[in-house]
């Protein structure tokens, strides 16, 4: 698909999971029925070739947003990273599922839907294998990291906020088994913040059994920023 549209990732990856306006949905807006998730069949699990994957990722222009090193790109003279997901070290099964969800419409992003429908499963497996083999994504924490750490490790049972660690694992390394939970430790701050807000507003609804929508429903803006502060630095 050489020369096709740039692979934008403002909505890709992460159970936050990788955009709507920052206030969520407007009050009174009818909530749409969540689309059925595309499942990852056992025979389709990634077992790709990372060497071929690098060539294909370059050909498909994945590097323009995600970077050759999978750490995302930096845009603008002020050096602020855009809302593109980091893919370095990401679970290949998770990458494949997001592509399937873009194809089916379970995850919404017009440009990624076009890309997903025009790249073969074999190519996706190879590209996923390439990014998965890279050194794990990394970043720097922010001022609210302590509050974020508490939410990540303990949650808030009184409000029904499940501890993130229960699914995403120690240091946010992810969980390859069911429920599939992506690597989020070290993810790009703006991307984490955007995805958490989209989950909360039900603008994104492709987690298993709507789990991420339930978990984020009670989070405040400050708590979302705190989680992003903490996660990006671990």
SVG drawing of the C-alpha trace seen along z (x, -y; Angstrom):
<svg xmlns="http://www.w3.org/2000/svg" viewBox="-31 -26 46 48">
<polyline fill="none" stroke="black" stroke-width="0.4" points="0.0,0.0 3.0,-2.2 2.0,-5.9 -1.3,-5.4 -2.6,-7.7 -0.4,-8.2 -1.1,-5.9 -2.4,-8.2 -2.6,-6.8 -4.3,-9.4 -6.7,-6.6 -4.5,-3.6 -3.5,-1.1 -3.9,-1.0 -6.7,0.1 -7.1,-3.6 -6.3,-2.4 -4.3,-5.6 -10.2,-11.9 -13.2,-13.5 -13.2,-17.0 -11.8,-17.1 -15.0,-17.5 -16.5,-14.2 -19.9,-13.8 -22.4,-16.7 -25.0,-16.3 -28.3,-14.9 -26.6,-13.2 -28.1,-9.7 -25.6,-7.0 -25.1,-4.7 -25.2,-0.9 -21.6,0.3 -20.6,2.2 -19.7,5.9 -16.0,6.4 -14.0,8.2 -12.4,11.2 -8.9,12.4 -9.2,16.1 -6.5,18.5 -5.3,19.2 -4.8,15.4 -2.5,14.8 0.6,13.0 3.7,15.1 5.1,12.6 8.6,11.9 10.0,8.7 12.7,8.3 10.0,8.2 7.8,6.2 10.3,3.3 10.3,3.1 6.5,3.3 6.0,0.7 8.2,-1.7 6.3,-0.9 2.9,-1.4 4.3,-4.7 3.8,-3.6 7.0,-5.4 5.6,-8.8 3.5,-8.7 4.8,-5.9 8.5,-6.3 11.0,-3.8 11.9,-3.1 8.2,-2.8 8.5,-5.7 6.2,-8.0 7.0,-11.2 7.7,-14.7 5.9,-17.5 6.3,-21.2 9.1,-23.5 8.3,-23.4 9.1,-19.7 5.7,-18.6 4.8,-15.1 1.5,-14.6 -1.2,-12.2 0.3,-9.3 0.6,-6.0 3.9,-4.5 4.2,-0.9 7.6,0.1 7.3,3.4 3.5,3.5 1.8,6.9 1.4,8.1 -2.0,9.6 -3.2,6.2 -1.9,4.5 -3.7,7.1 -7.0,6.7 -6.9,2.9 -6.5,3.3 -9.4,5.8 -11.5,3.3 -10.7,0.5 -11.8,2.7 -15.1,3.7 -15.9,0.2 -15.7,1.4 -13.0,-1.3 -13.6,-4.6 -11.0,-6.4 -11.7,-7.2 -8.1,-7.2 -7.1,-4.1 -10.1,-2.3 -9.0,-2.9 -5.5,-1.7 -6.7,1.4 -8.9,2.5 -6.1,2.3 -3.3,4.0 -3.2,7.8 -3.3,10.0 0.1,11.3 1.5,7.8 -0.1,6.8 1.4,9.8 4.9,8.9 4.5,5.3 3.2,6.2 6.1,8.5 8.6,5.7 7.1,3.2 6.8,5.9 10.5,6.8 11.7,3.2 12.9,2.0 9.9,1.2 8.4,-2.3 9.5,-4.8 8.9,-8.3 9.1,-10.7 6.6,-11.1 4.8,-14.3 3.9,-16.3 0.8,-14.2 2.5,-10.8 1.9,-10.0 -1.9,-10.3 -1.7,-8.3 0.4,-5.6 -2.2,-5.2 -5.0,-4.9 -3.0,-2.5 -2.1,-0.2 -5.2,-0.5 -8.1,-2.0 -11.0,-3.3 -13.4,-0.6 -15.9,-3.1 -16.5,-4.5 -16.1,-1.2 -12.7,-2.2 -10.8,1.0 -7.0,0.9 -5.3,0.7 -2.6,3.2 -5.2,5.9 -5.5,6.1 -2.4,4.3 0.0,5.9 3.1,4.7 4.5,1.5 1.7,1.6 3.4,4.3 0.2,5.7 -1.5,9.1 -1.5,11.3 -4.2,13.7 -7.8,12.9 -8.8,10.2 -6.3,8.8 -4.8,5.7 -2.1,3.7 1.3,2.4 0.6,-1.1 3.7,-1.8 5.8,-4.4 3.0,-5.3 2.9,-8.9 1.2,-11.3 -1.1,-13.1 -2.3,-9.7 -3.0,-8.3 -4.9,-11.4 -7.0,-11.4 -7.8,-7.7 -8.9,-7.9 -11.2,-10.8 -12.6,-8.9 -13.3,-5.8 -15.0,-7.9 -17.2,-9.7 -17.9,-6.4 -16.4,-7.8 -14.2,-4.7 -16.0,-1.4 -13.9,1.6 -12.8,3.1 -14.0,6.5 -17.4,6.2 -17.1,2.4 -14.7,2.8 -12.7,-0.4 -15.8,-2.5 -16.9,-1.2 -13.5,-1.8 -13.1,-5.4 -16.7,-6.5 -16.0,-8.0 -12.5,-9.5 -12.1,-13.2 -10.0,-15.3 -7.3,-15.6 -7.3,-11.8 -7.0,-11.2 -4.0,-13.6 -2.5,-11.9 -2.7,-8.5 -1.1,-9.8 1.6,-11.4 2.4,-8.2 2.0,-5.7 4.2,-7.6 7.1,-7.4 7.1,-3.7"/>
</svg>
